[in-house]
Amino acid sequence: MAIIVTLDVMLARRKMRAKDLARRIDISETNLSLLRSGKVKGVRFETLEKLCHELDCKPGDLLDFEADPPS
């Protein structure tokens, strides 16, 4: 099972650069990059709320779930 971060898709849809988004939500570009790549173990609700506000989306637009195939 895996949670897939689809933040890059939303950035492309909104024609926004990650650098600009990081500045708008007041997090480092490095932390946003780690989030975009899925290398983080968690995300604060406050950060998720800021992302959704700036990108005009819902949390489900930024995250997806991939289940393991049945055995």
N, C-alpha and C positions, 0 to 999 in steps of 0.2 A: 504494500500500500504506500501511496505517496501523495503528498500535497504538492501541486504544481503551481508555481507563481506565474501569473499571466500579466504581470505589470507592464512588460514590454509591449504587449498587444494593445493595452489601453493607452500607453504613451503614444504609440503610432496612430491610433484612432483619433486622439486629441491633438496630434501634430505638435507634441510638446517634447522638449529635450529633458533628459533625466537631470541634467545640471540645473535647469530652471525649476523643476519640481522640487528638488532637494532644497533649493533656496526658499521656495514658497512655504514648504512645510517645516523648515528649520531643522533639517538633519544633514549630516555630512554626506557628501557625494559617495564616500567610501561605504557608509552604512546603507545607503540606497542601492548601491551596486551589489552589495552582499544580499540584500533583500531580493533584488531583481534576479539574481542568479540562483536563488533558492538555498543559499548556504547558511541561512539562519535557522535556529531551532524554534524561534517564536517571534511574535511581533506584538507590541503593546496595542491595546485597543485605541489608545489616544493617537498613535501613529496611523493605524488603519483608518480611523475617523478622518484624520487630516488628508490622507491619500484620497479617500472617497470624496471628500469635500472639493478638493482641488481638481480632481478628474471627473467630477459629476457622475459618480457611479456607485454601485453597491459592492460590499465585500466579495460577493460571489463573482463579480466581474474581474476581480484581481486574483482569486484563488480557485483552483480546481482540484478535484480528488480523483486519483487513479487507483482503482482497486486491483489487487492481484487477480490474475485469471484463475478460474476454478481448477482444482486439480483433477 
